[in-house]
Amino acid sequence: MKYLLPTMVISLSVLLTGCGGSSTSTEKEKAKTTVDETEARLSCEDLVRGQLKSPSSAQFAPRKEWTFTPVTGGYRASGWVDADNSYGASIRNTFTCTVTEGPSEGTVYRNLESFG
């Protein structure tokens, strides 16, 4: 009986120490996002190309001229593109899109919010 109390105290401290470490790693995992700025930029470029009359003529803004705003699970990205219209004239259009991770692994939501 005299060893029961020290054994319980040691067991309880080991258990609590183990639980404390796992909550910290869970918080770090939640802070991660699978969508980075590069993936957001490339996804936006694909979405914008789908709106153009001549996608092959598209010249997107350099990376330093894009703006990226963190949103839950990804980024809202804005930029511009120069591309030929149906008459062959090069026109500059601005755009904003949002790229976020989906509920299941490997799923990415892409939304072109504005173009024109």
C-alpha distances in whole Angstrom, upper triangle without the diagonal:
4,5,5,8,10,10,11,14,15,16,17,19,21,22,23,25,26,28,30,32,33,34,36,38,39,40,42,43,45,47,49,52,53,57,58,62,63,62,63,67,68,67,69,72,72,72,75,76,76,78,81,84,84,81,82,84,81,80,77,76,74,71,71,73,70,68,64,62,58,57,54,54,57,60,64,66,70,73,77,79,82,84,87,88,90,93,92,91,88,86,83,80,77,74,70,68,64,62,58,55,55,52,52,52,55,57,59,61,64,66,70,70,73,76,80
4,6,7,8,9,11,12,14,15,17,18,20,21,23,24,26,27,29,31,32,34,36,37,38,40,42,43,44,46,48,51,53,57,58,61,63,62,63,66,67,67,69,72,72,72,75,77,76,78,81,85,84,81,82,84,80,80,76,75,74,70,70,72,70,67,64,61,58,57,54,54,57,60,63,66,70,72,76,78,82,83,87,88,90,93,92,91,88,86,83,80,77,74,70,68,64,62,58,56,55,53,52,52,55,57,59,61,64,67,70,70,73,76,80
4,6,6,6,9,10,11,12,14,16,17,18,20,21,23,25,26,28,29,31,33,34,35,37,39,40,42,44,45,48,50,54,55,58,60,59,60,63,64,64,66,69,68,69,72,73,74,76,78,82,81,78,79,80,77,76,73,72,71,67,67,69,67,64,61,59,55,55,52,51,54,57,61,63,67,70,73,75,79,80,84,85,87,90,89,88,85,83,80,77,74,71,67,65,61,59,55,53,53,50,49,49,52,54,56,58,62,64,67,67,71,74,77
4,6,5,6,9,10,11,12,14,16,16,18,20,21,23,24,26,28,29,31,33,33,35,37,38,40,42,43,47,48,52,53,56,58,57,58,62,62,62,64,67,66,67,70,71,71,73,76,79,79,76,77,79,75,75,71,71,69,65,66,68,65,63,59,57,53,52,49,49,52,55,58,61,65,68,71,73,77,79,82,83,85,88,87,86,83,81,78,75,72,69,65,63,59,57,53,50,50,47,47,47,50,52,54,56,59,62,65,65,68,71,75
4,5,5,6,9,10,11,12,14,15,16,18,20,21,23,25,26,27,29,31,32,34,36,37,38,40,42,45,47,51,52,55,57,56,57,60,61,61,63,65,66,66,68,70,70,72,75,78,78,75,76,78,74,74,70,69,68,64,64,66,63,61,57,55,51,51,48,47,51,54,57,60,63,66,70,72,76,77,81,82,84,87,86,85,82,80,76,74,70,67,64,61,58,55,52,49,49,46,46,46,50,51,53,55,58,60,64,64,67,70,73
4,5,5,6,9,10,11,12,14,15,17,18,20,21,23,25,26,28,30,31,33,34,36,37,39,41,44,46,49,50,53,55,55,56,59,60,59,61,64,64,65,67,69,69,71,74,77,77,74,75,76,73,72,69,68,66,62,62,64,62,59,56,54,50,50,47,47,50,53,56,58,62,65,69,71,74,76,79,81,83,86,84,84,80,78,75,73,69,66,63,60,57,55,51,49,49,46,46,45,49,50,52,54,57,60,63,63,66,69,72
4,5,5,6,9,10,11,12,14,15,17,18,20,22,23,25,27,28,29,31,33,34,35,37,39,42,44,48,49,52,54,53,54,57,58,57,60,62,62,63,65,67,67,69,72,76,75,72,73,74,71,70,67,66,65,61,61,63,61,58,55,53,49,49,46,45,48,51,55,57,61,64,67,69,73,74,78,79,81,84,83,82,79,77,74,71,68,65,61,59,55,53,49,47,47,44,43,43,46,48,50,52,55,58,61,61,65,67,71
4,6,5,6,9,10,10,12,14,15,16,18,20,22,23,25,27,27,29,31,32,33,36,37,41,42,46,47,50,52,51,52,56,57,56,58,61,61,61,64,66,66,67,70,74,74,70,71,73,70,69,65,65,63,59,60,62,59,56,53,51,47,46,43,43,46,49,52,55,59,62,65,67,71,73,76,77,79,82,81,80,77,75,72,69,66,63,59,57,53,51,47,45,44,42,41,41,45,46,48,50,53,56,59,59,62,65,69
4,5,5,6,9,10,11,12,14,15,17,19,21,22,23,25,26,28,30,31,32,34,36,39,42,45,46,49,51,50,51,54,56,55,57,60,60,60,63,65,65,67,69,73,73,69,70,72,68,68,64,63,62,58,58,60,57,55,51,49,46,45,42,42,45,48,51,54,57,60,64,66,70,71,75,76,78,81,80,79,76,74,70,68,65,62,58,56,52,50,46,44,44,41,41,41,44,46,48,50,53,55,58,58,61,64,68
4,5,5,6,9,10,11,12,14,16,17,19,21,22,24,25,27,28,30,31,33,35,38,40,43,44,47,49,49,50,53,54,53,56,58,58,59,61,63,64,65,68,72,71,68,69,70,67,66,63,62,60,56,56,58,56,54,50,48,45,44,41,41,44,47,50,53,56,59,63,65,68,70,73,75,77,80,78,78,74,72,69,67,64,61,57,55,51,49,45,43,43,41,40,40,43,45,46,49,52,54,57,57,61,63,67
4,6,5,6,9,10,11,12,14,16,17,19,21,22,23,25,27,28,29,32,33,36,38,41,43,46,48,47,48,51,52,51,54,56,56,57,59,61,61,63,66,69,69,66,67,68,65,64,61,60,59,55,55,57,55,52,49,47,43,43,40,39,42,45,48,51,55,58,61,63,67,68,72,73,75,78,77,76,73,71,68,65,62,59,55,53,49,47,43,41,41,38,37,37,40,42,44,46,49,52,55,55,59,61,65
4,5,5,6,9,10,11,12,15,16,17,19,21,22,23,25,26,28,30,32,35,37,40,41,45,46,46,47,50,51,50,52,55,55,55,58,60,60,62,64,68,68,64,66,67,64,63,60,59,57,54,54,56,53,51,47,45,41,40,37,37,40,43,46,49,53,56,59,62,65,67,70,71,73,76,75,74,71,69,66,63,60,57,53,51,47,45,41,39,39,36,36,36,39,41,43,45,48,50,53,53,57,59,63
4,5,5,6,9,10,11,13,15,16,17,19,21,22,24,25,27,28,30,34,36,39,40,43,45,44,45,48,50,49,51,54,54,54,57,59,59,61,63,67,67,63,64,66,62,61,58,57,55,52,52,54,51,49,45,43,40,39,36,36,39,42,45,48,51,54,58,60,64,65,69,70,72,75,74,73,70,68,64,62,59,56,52,50,46,44,41,38,39,36,36,36,39,41,42,44,47,49,52,53,56,58,62
4,6,5,6,9,10,11,13,15,16,18,19,21,22,23,25,27,29,32,34,37,38,41,43,42,44,47,48,47,49,52,52,53,55,57,57,59,62,65,65,61,62,64,61,60,56,56,54,50,50,53,50,48,44,42,39,38,36,35,38,41,44,47,50,53,57,59,62,64,67,68,71,74,72,72,68,66,63,61,58,55,51,49,45,43,39,37,37,35,34,34,37,39,40,43,46,48,51,51,55,57,61
4,6,5,6,9,10,11,13,15,16,17,19,21,22,23,25,27,30,32,35,37,40,42,41,42,45,46,45,48,50,50,50,53,55,55,57,60,63,63,60,61,62,59,58,55,54,53,49,50,51,49,46,43,41,37,37,33,33,36,39,42,45,49,52,55,57,61,62,66,67,69,72,71,70,67,65,62,59,56,53,49,47,43,41,37,34,35,32,32,31,35,36,38,40,43,46,49,49,53,55,59
4,5,5,6,9,10,11,13,15,16,17,19,21,22,24,26,29,31,34,35,39,41,40,41,44,45,44,46,49,49,49,52,54,54,56,59,62,62,59,60,61,58,57,54,53,51,48,48,50,47,44,41,39,35,34,32,31,34,37,41,43,47,50,53,56,59,61,64,65,68,71,69,69,65,63,60,57,54,51,47,45,41,39,36,33,34,31,32,31,34,36,37,39,42,44,47,48,51,54,57
4,6,5,7,9,11,12,13,15,16,18,19,21,22,24,28,30,33,34,37,39,38,39,43,44,43,45,48,48,49,51,53,54,55,58,61,61,57,59,60,57,56,52,51,49,46,46,48,45,43,40,38,34,34,31,31,33,36,40,42,46,48,52,54,58,60,63,64,67,70,68,67,64,62,59,56,53,50,47,44,41,38,35,33,34,31,31,31,34,35,37,39,42,44,47,47,50,53,56
4,6,6,7,9,11,12,13,15,16,17,19,21,22,26,28,31,32,35,37,36,37,41,42,41,43,46,46,46,49,51,51,53,56,59,59,55,56,58,55,54,50,50,48,44,45,47,44,42,38,37,33,33,30,29,32,35,38,41,44,47,51,53,56,58,61,62,65,68,66,65,62,60,57,55,52,49,45,42,39,37,33,31,31,29,28,28,31,33,34,36,39,42,45,45,49,51,55
4,6,5,7,9,10,11,13,15,16,17,19,21,24,26,29,31,34,36,35,36,39,40,39,41,44,44,44,47,49,49,51,54,57,57,54,55,56,53,52,49,48,47,43,44,45,43,40,37,35,31,30,27,27,30,33,36,39,42,45,49,51,55,56,60,60,63,66,65,64,61,59,55,53,50,46,43,40,37,34,31,29,29,26,26,26,29,31,32,34,37,40,43,43,46,49,52
4,6,6,7,9,10,11,13,15,16,18,20,23,26,29,29,33,35,34,35,38,39,39,41,43,44,44,46,49,49,51,53,57,57,53,54,55,52,51,48,47,45,41,41,43,41,38,35,33,29,29,26,26,28,31,35,37,41,44,47,50,53,55,58,59,62,65,63,63,59,57,54,51,48,45,42,39,36,34,30,28,29,27,27,27,30,31,32,34,37,39,42,42,45,48,51
4,6,5,7,9,10,11,13,15,16,18,21,23,26,27,30,32,32,33,36,37,37,39,41,42,42,45,47,47,49,51,55,54,51,52,53,50,49,45,44,43,39,39,41,39,37,33,31,28,28,25,24,27,30,33,36,39,42,45,48,51,53,56,58,60,63,61,61,57,55,52,50,46,44,40,38,34,32,29,27,28,26,26,25,28,29,30,33,35,38,41,41,44,47,50
4,5,5,6,9,10,11,13,15,16,19,21,24,25,29,31,30,31,34,35,34,36,39,39,40,42,44,45,46,49,52,52,49,50,51,48,47,44,43,42,38,39,40,38,35,32,30,26,26,23,22,25,28,31,34,38,40,44,46,50,51,54,56,58,61,59,59,56,54,51,48,45,42,38,36,32,30,26,24,25,22,22,21,25,26,28,30,33,35,38,39,42,44,48
4,5,5,6,9,10,11,13,15,18,20,23,25,28,30,29,30,33,34,33,35,38,38,38,41,43,43,45,48,51,51,48,49,50,47,46,43,42,41,37,37,39,36,34,30,28,24,24,21,20,23,26,29,32,36,39,42,45,48,50,53,54,57,60,58,57,54,52,49,46,43,40,36,34,30,28,25,23,23,21,22,21,24,26,27,28,31,33,36,37,40,43,46
4,5,5,6,9,10,11,13,17,19,22,23,26,28,28,28,31,33,32,34,37,37,37,40,42,43,44,47,50,50,46,48,49,45,44,41,40,38,35,35,36,34,32,28,26,23,22,20,19,22,25,28,31,34,37,41,43,46,48,52,53,56,58,57,56,52,50,47,45,41,39,35,33,29,27,24,22,24,22,23,22,24,26,26,28,31,33,36,36,39,41,45
4,5,5,6,9,10,11,15,17,20,21,24,26,25,26,29,30,30,32,35,35,35,38,40,40,42,45,48,48,44,45,47,43,42,39,38,37,33,33,35,33,31,27,25,22,22,19,18,20,23,27,29,33,36,39,41,45,46,50,51,54,56,55,54,51,49,46,43,40,37,34,31,28,25,22,20,21,20,20,19,21,23,24,26,29,31,34,35,38,40,43
4,5,5,6,9,10,13,15,19,20,23,25,24,25,28,29,29,31,33,34,34,36,38,39,40,43,47,46,43,44,46,42,42,38,38,37,33,33,35,32,30,26,24,21,20,17,16,19,22,25,28,32,35,38,40,44,45,49,50,52,55,54,53,50,48,45,42,39,36,32,30,26,24,20,18,19,17,17,17,20,21,22,24,27,29,32,32,36,38,42
4,5,5,6,9,12,15,18,19,22,24,24,24,27,29,28,29,32,33,33,35,38,38,39,42,46,46,42,44,45,41,40,37,36,35,31,31,33,30,27,24,22,18,17,15,14,17,20,23,26,30,33,36,38,42,44,47,48,51,54,52,51,48,46,43,40,37,34,30,28,24,22,19,18,19,18,19,18,21,21,22,23,26,28,31,31,34,37,40
4,5,5,7,10,13,16,16,19,22,21,22,25,26,26,28,30,31,31,34,36,36,38,40,44,44,40,41,42,39,38,34,34,32,28,29,30,28,26,22,20,17,17,15,14,16,19,22,24,28,31,34,36,40,42,45,47,49,52,50,49,46,44,41,39,35,32,29,27,23,21,18,17,19,18,19,17,19,21,21,23,25,27,30,30,33,36,39
4,5,5,8,11,14,15,18,20,19,20,23,24,24,26,29,29,29,32,34,34,36,38,42,42,38,39,41,37,37,33,33,32,28,29,30,28,26,22,20,17,16,14,12,14,18,21,24,27,30,34,35,39,40,44,45,47,50,49,48,45,43,40,38,34,31,28,25,22,19,16,14,16,15,15,14,16,17,18,20,23,25,28,29,32,34,38
4,5,8,11,13,15,18,20,19,19,23,24,23,25,28,28,28,30,33,33,34,37,41,41,37,39,40,37,36,33,32,31,28,28,29,26,24,20,18,15,14,11,10,13,16,19,22,26,29,32,34,38,39,43,44,46,49,48,47,44,42,39,36,33,29,26,23,20,18,14,12,14,13,14,14,16,16,17,18,21,23,26,26,29,32,35
4,7,10,12,13,15,18,18,18,21,23,22,23,26,27,27,29,32,32,34,36,40,39,36,37,38,35,34,30,29,28,25,25,26,24,21,17,16,12,12,10,9,11,14,17,20,23,26,30,32,36,38,41,42,45,47,46,45,42,40,36,34,31,28,24,22,18,17,14,13,15,15,16,15,17,18,17,18,21,22,25,25,28,31,34
4,7,9,10,13,15,15,15,18,20,19,21,24,24,25,27,29,30,32,34,37,37,33,35,36,32,32,28,27,26,23,24,25,22,20,17,15,12,12,10,8,10,13,16,18,22,25,28,30,34,35,39,40,43,45,44,43,40,38,35,32,29,26,23,21,17,15,12,11,13,14,15,13,14,15,15,17,19,21,24,24,27,29,33
4,5,7,11,13,11,12,15,16,16,17,20,21,21,23,25,26,28,30,34,33,30,31,32,29,28,25,25,24,20,22,23,20,18,14,13,10,10,8,5,6,10,13,15,19,22,25,27,31,32,35,36,39,42,40,40,36,35,32,29,26,23,20,17,14,11,9,7,11,12,13,11,11,12,11,13,15,17,20,21,24,26,29
4,6,10,11,9,10,14,14,13,16,18,18,19,22,23,24,26,28,32,31,28,29,30,27,27,24,24,23,20,22,23,20,19,15,15,12,12,11,7,7,11,14,16,19,22,25,26,29,30,34,35,37,40,39,38,35,34,31,28,26,23,20,17,14,10,8,6,9,11,11,9,8,10,9,12,13,16,19,21,24,25,29
4,7,8,6,7,10,11,10,12,15,15,16,18,20,21,23,25,28,28,24,26,27,24,23,20,20,20,17,19,20,16,15,12,12,10,10,10,7,5,7,11,12,16,18,21,22,26,27,30,31,34,37,35,35,31,30,27,25,22,19,16,13,11,7,6,6,10,13,13,11,10,10,8,10,11,14,16,18,20,22,25
4,6,5,6,9,10,11,12,14,16,17,18,20,22,23,25,29,28,24,25,26,23,22,18,18,17,14,15,17,14,13,10,11,9,11,12,9,7,7,11,11,14,16,19,21,24,26,29,31,34,36,34,34,30,29,26,24,21,18,16,14,12,9,9,10,14,16,17,15,13,14,11,13,13,15,17,18,20,22,25
4,6,5,6,9,10,10,12,14,15,16,18,20,21,23,26,25,22,23,23,20,19,15,14,13,10,12,13,10,10,7,9,9,11,13,12,8,7,9,8,11,13,16,17,21,23,27,28,31,33,32,31,27,25,22,21,18,16,13,12,11,9,11,12,16,19,20,18,16,16,13,14,13,15,16,17,18,19,22
4,5,5,6,9,10,11,12,14,15,17,19,21,21,25,24,20,20,21,18,17,14,14,12,9,12,13,11,12,10,13,13,15,16,14,11,10,12,10,13,13,16,17,20,21,25,27,30,32,30,29,26,25,22,20,18,16,15,13,13,11,12,14,17,20,21,18,16,16,14,15,14,16,16,18,19,20,22
4,5,5,6,8,10,11,12,14,15,17,19,20,24,23,19,20,21,18,18,15,16,15,12,15,16,13,14,11,13,13,14,15,12,9,9,11,10,13,14,17,17,21,22,25,27,29,32,30,30,26,25,23,21,19,16,14,12,11,8,10,11,14,17,17,15,12,13,10,11,11,13,14,17,18,19,22
4,6,5,6,9,10,11,12,14,16,17,19,22,22,19,20,21,17,17,14,14,14,12,14,14,11,11,9,10,11,11,13,11,8,6,8,7,10,12,14,15,19,20,24,25,28,30,29,28,25,23,20,18,16,13,11,8,7,5,8,10,14,17,18,17,14,13,10,10,8,10,11,13,15,16,19
4,5,5,6,9,10,11,12,14,16,17,20,19,16,17,18,14,13,10,10,11,8,11,11,8,10,9,12,13,14,16,15,11,9,9,7,9,9,11,12,16,17,21,22,25,28,26,25,22,20,17,16,14,11,10,9,10,9,12,14,17,21,21,20,17,17,13,13,11,12,12,14,15,15,17
4,5,5,6,9,10,11,13,15,16,19,18,14,15,16,13,13,11,12,12,11,14,14,12,13,13,15,16,17,19,16,13,12,12,10,12,12,13,13,16,17,20,22,24,27,25,25,22,21,18,17,15,13,13,11,12,10,13,14,17,21,21,19,16,15,12,13,11,13,12,15,16,16,18
4,5,5,6,9,10,11,13,15,18,18,14,16,18,14,15,13,14,15,14,17,17,13,14,13,15,15,15,17,15,12,11,11,10,12,12,14,14,17,17,21,22,24,27,25,25,22,21,19,17,15,12,11,9,9,7,10,12,14,18,18,17,14,13,10,10,7,9,10,13,14,14,17
4,5,5,6,9,10,11,13,16,16,13,15,16,13,13,10,12,14,12,15,14,11,12,11,14,15,15,17,16,12,11,9,7,9,9,11,11,14,15,18,19,22,24,23,23,20,18,16,13,11,9,8,6,8,8,11,14,16,20,21,20,17,16,12,11,8,8,7,10,11,11,14
4,5,5,6,9,10,11,14,13,10,12,13,9,10,8,10,12,12,15,14,11,14,14,16,18,19,21,19,16,14,13,10,10,9,10,9,12,12,15,17,19,22,20,20,17,16,14,12,12,10,10,9,12,11,15,17,19,23,24,23,19,18,15,14,11,11,10,13,13,12,14
4,5,5,6,9,10,14,13,9,11,13,11,12,11,14,16,15,19,18,15,17,17,19,20,20,21,20,17,15,15,13,13,13,13,12,14,14,16,17,19,22,21,21,19,18,17,15,14,12,12,11,12,12,15,17,18,22,22,21,18,16,13,13,10,11,10,14,14,13,15
4,6,5,7,9,13,13,11,13,15,12,14,12,15,17,17,20,18,15,17,16,18,19,19,20,19,16,15,13,12,12,12,13,12,15,14,16,17,19,22,21,21,19,17,16,13,13,10,10,8,10,11,14,16,17,21,22,21,18,16,13,12,8,8,7,10,11,10,13
4,5,5,7,11,11,8,12,12,9,11,10,12,15,16,18,16,14,16,16,18,20,20,22,21,18,16,14,12,11,10,10,8,11,10,13,13,16,19,18,17,15,13,12,10,10,8,9,9,12,13,17,19,21,24,25,25,22,20,17,15,11,10,8,10,10,8,10
4,5,5,8,8,5,8,9,7,10,10,13,16,17,20,18,16,19,19,21,23,23,25,24,21,19,17,15,14,13,12,9,11,9,11,12,14,17,16,16,14,14,13,11,12,11,13,13,15,16,19,21,23,26,27,26,23,21,18,17,13,13,11,14,13,11,12
4,6,8,9,7,11,12,11,14,14,17,20,20,23,21,19,21,21,23,24,24,25,24,21,20,18,17,16,16,14,12,14,12,13,13,14,18,17,18,17,16,15,13,14,13,14,13,15,16,19,21,22,25,26,25,22,20,17,16,13,12,10,14,13,11,13
4,7,9,8,12,12,11,14,14,16,20,21,23,21,19,20,21,23,25,24,26,25,22,21,18,17,15,15,13,11,12,11,12,11,12,15,15,16,15,13,13,11,12,11,13,13,16,17,20,23,24,27,28,28,25,23,20,18,14,13,10,12,11,8,10
4,5,5,9,9,8,11,12,15,19,20,23,20,19,21,22,25,27,27,29,28,25,23,20,18,17,15,13,10,10,7,8,7,9,12,12,12,11,10,11,10,12,12,15,15,19,20,23,26,27,30,31,31,27,25,22,21,17,16,13,15,13,10,10
4,6,9,9,10,13,15,18,21,23,26,24,22,25,26,28,30,30,32,32,29,27,24,22,20,18,16,13,12,8,7,6,6,9,9,11,11,11,13,12,15,16,18,19,22,23,27,29,30,33,34,34,30,28,26,24,21,19,17,19,17,13,13
4,5,6,7,11,13,17,19,22,24,22,22,24,26,28,31,31,33,32,29,27,25,22,20,18,15,12,10,7,6,7,8,10,9,10,10,11,13,13,16,16,19,20,23,24,27,29,31,34,34,34,30,29,26,25,21,21,18,20,18,15,15
4,5,5,9,11,15,17,19,22,20,19,22,23,26,28,28,30,29,25,24,22,19,18,16,14,10,10,7,8,10,11,14,12,13,12,12,13,13,15,15,17,17,20,20,24,26,27,31,31,30,27,25,23,22,18,18,16,19,17,14,15
4,6,9,11,15,17,19,22,21,20,23,25,28,29,30,32,31,27,26,24,21,20,18,15,12,11,8,9,11,13,15,12,14,12,14,15,15,17,18,20,20,23,23,26,28,30,33,33,32,28,27,25,24,21,21,19,22,21,17,18
4,6,10,13,15,18,21,19,19,22,24,27,30,31,33,32,28,26,24,21,19,16,13,10,8,5,6,9,11,13,10,10,9,10,12,13,15,17,20,20,23,24,27,30,31,35,35,34,31,29,27,26,22,22,20,22,20,17,16
4,6,10,12,15,17,16,15,19,20,23,26,27,29,28,25,22,21,17,16,13,10,6,6,5,7,10,13,15,12,12,9,10,10,10,12,13,16,17,20,20,24,26,28,32,32,31,28,27,24,23,19,19,16,19,17,14,14
4,7,9,12,14,13,13,17,19,22,25,26,29,28,24,22,20,16,15,11,9,6,5,6,10,13,16,17,14,13,10,10,9,11,12,13,16,17,20,21,24,27,29,33,33,32,29,28,25,24,21,20,18,20,18,15,15
4,6,9,11,10,9,13,15,18,21,23,25,24,21,18,16,13,11,8,6,4,6,9,12,15,18,20,17,16,12,12,9,10,10,11,13,14,17,17,21,24,26,30,31,29,26,25,22,21,18,18,15,17,16,13,14
4,6,8,6,7,11,13,17,20,22,25,24,20,17,16,12,10,6,5,6,8,11,15,17,21,22,20,18,14,13,10,10,10,11,13,14,17,18,21,24,27,31,32,30,28,27,23,23,19,19,17,18,16,14,15
4,6,6,7,11,13,17,19,22,25,24,20,18,17,13,12,9,9,10,12,14,18,21,24,25,23,21,17,17,14,14,13,14,15,16,18,19,22,25,28,31,32,30,27,27,24,24,21,21,19,20,19,18,18
4,5,6,9,10,14,16,19,22,21,17,15,14,11,11,9,11,12,14,17,21,23,27,28,26,24,20,19,16,16,14,14,14,15,16,16,19,22,25,28,29,27,25,25,21,22,19,20,18,19,19,18,19
4,6,8,10,14,16,19,23,22,19,16,15,12,11,10,12,14,16,19,23,25,29,30,28,26,22,21,17,17,15,15,15,17,18,19,21,24,27,30,31,30,27,27,24,24,22,22,20,21,20,20,21
4,7,10,13,16,19,23,22,19,15,14,11,9,7,9,11,13,17,21,23,26,27,25,23,19,17,14,14,12,12,13,15,17,18,21,24,27,31,32,31,28,28,24,23,21,20,18,18,17,17,17
4,7,10,13,16,19,19,15,12,10,7,6,5,8,11,14,17,21,22,26,27,25,24,20,18,14,13,10,10,10,11,13,14,17,20,23,27,28,27,25,24,20,20,17,17,15,15,15,14,16
4,7,10,13,16,17,13,10,8,6,5,7,10,14,17,20,24,25,28,30,28,26,23,20,17,15,12,11,9,11,12,13,16,19,22,25,27,26,24,23,20,19,16,16,15,14,14,15,17
4,6,9,13,13,10,6,6,5,7,9,13,16,20,22,26,27,30,32,31,29,25,23,20,17,14,12,10,10,10,11,12,15,19,22,24,23,21,20,17,16,14,14,14,14,15,16,19
4,6,10,11,9,5,5,6,9,12,16,19,22,25,28,29,32,35,33,32,28,26,22,20,16,14,11,10,9,11,12,15,18,21,23,22,21,20,17,16,15,14,15,14,15,17,20
4,7,8,6,5,6,9,12,15,19,22,25,28,31,32,35,37,36,35,31,29,25,23,19,17,13,12,10,10,10,12,15,18,20,19,19,18,15,14,14,15,16,15,17,20,23
4,6,5,5,7,10,13,17,20,23,27,29,32,32,35,38,37,35,32,30,26,23,20,17,13,11,8,9,8,10,13,15,18,18,18,16,13,12,13,13,15,14,17,20,23
4,6,8,10,13,17,20,24,26,30,31,35,35,37,40,39,38,35,33,30,27,23,20,16,14,10,10,7,9,11,12,15,15,16,14,12,12,13,14,17,16,19,22,26
4,7,10,13,17,20,23,25,29,30,34,34,37,40,39,38,35,33,30,27,24,20,17,14,10,8,5,5,8,10,12,12,12,11,9,10,12,13,16,17,20,23,26
4,7,10,13,16,20,22,26,27,30,31,34,36,35,34,31,29,26,23,20,17,14,11,8,6,4,6,10,12,14,14,13,12,9,9,10,12,14,15,17,20,23
4,6,10,13,16,19,23,24,28,28,31,34,33,32,28,26,23,20,17,14,10,8,6,6,6,10,13,16,18,17,16,15,11,11,10,11,12,12,15,17,20
4,7,10,14,16,20,22,25,26,29,31,30,29,26,23,20,17,14,11,7,6,4,6,8,12,15,18,20,20,19,17,13,12,10,9,10,9,11,14,17
4,7,10,13,17,19,22,23,26,29,27,26,23,20,17,14,11,8,6,5,6,8,11,14,17,21,22,22,20,18,15,13,11,10,10,10,11,12,15
4,7,10,14,16,20,21,24,26,25,23,20,17,13,11,7,6,4,7,9,11,14,18,21,24,26,25,23,22,18,16,13,12,10,10,9,10,12
4,7,11,13,17,18,22,23,22,20,16,14,10,9,6,6,7,9,12,14,17,21,23,27,28,28,25,24,20,19,15,14,12,12,11,10,11
4,7,10,13,15,18,20,18,16,13,10,7,6,4,6,9,11,15,17,20,24,26,30,31,30,28,26,22,21,17,16,13,13,11,9,9
4,6,10,12,15,17,15,13,10,8,6,5,6,8,11,13,17,18,22,25,27,31,32,31,28,26,23,22,18,17,14,15,13,10,10
4,7,10,13,14,12,10,6,5,4,6,9,11,15,17,20,22,25,28,31,34,35,34,31,30,26,25,21,20,17,18,15,12,11
4,6,10,11,9,8,5,6,7,8,11,13,16,18,21,23,26,29,31,35,35,35,31,30,27,25,21,20,17,19,16,13,12
4,7,7,5,5,4,6,9,11,14,16,19,21,24,26,29,32,34,37,38,37,34,32,29,28,24,23,20,21,19,15,13
4,5,5,6,6,7,10,11,14,16,19,21,25,26,30,33,34,37,38,38,35,33,30,28,24,23,19,20,18,14,12
4,6,8,10,10,13,14,18,19,22,24,27,29,32,35,36,39,40,40,36,34,31,30,26,24,21,23,20,16,15
4,6,9,10,14,15,19,21,25,26,30,32,35,38,39,43,43,43,40,38,35,33,29,28,24,26,23,19,16
4,6,9,13,15,18,20,24,26,29,31,34,37,38,42,42,42,38,37,34,32,29,27,24,26,23,19,17
4,6,10,12,16,19,23,25,28,30,34,37,38,42,43,42,39,37,34,32,29,27,23,24,21,18,15
4,7,10,13,16,20,22,26,27,31,34,36,39,40,40,36,35,31,30,26,25,21,22,19,16,13
4,6,10,13,17,19,23,25,29,32,34,37,38,38,35,33,30,28,24,22,19,19,16,12,10
4,7,10,14,17,20,22,26,29,31,35,36,36,33,31,28,26,22,20,17,17,14,10,8
4,7,10,13,17,19,23,26,28,32,33,33,30,28,25,23,19,17,13,13,10,7,5
4,7,10,14,17,20,24,26,29,31,31,28,26,23,20,17,15,11,11,8,6,6
4,7,10,13,17,20,22,26,27,27,25,23,19,17,13,11,8,7,5,4,7
4,7,10,13,17,19,23,25,25,23,20,17,14,11,9,6,5,5,7,10
4,7,10,14,16,19,21,21,19,17,13,10,7,5,4,5,7,9,12
4,7,10,12,16,18,18,16,14,10,8,6,5,7,7,10,12,16
4,7,10,13,15,15,13,11,7,6,5,7,9,10,13,15,19
4,6,10,12,12,11,9,6,5,7,9,12,13,16,19,22
4,7,8,8,8,6,4,6,9,12,15,17,20,22,26
4,6,7,7,5,5,6,10,12,16,17,21,23,27
4,7,9,7,9,10,13,16,19,21,24,27,30
4,6,6,9,11,15,18,21,23,26,28,32
4,6,9,12,15,18,22,24,27,29,33
4,6,10,13,16,20,22,25,26,30
4,7,10,13,17,19,22,24,28
4,6,10,13,16,19,20,24
4,7,10,12,16,18,21
4,7,9,12,14,18
4,6,9,11,15
4,6,7,11
4,7,10
4,7
4
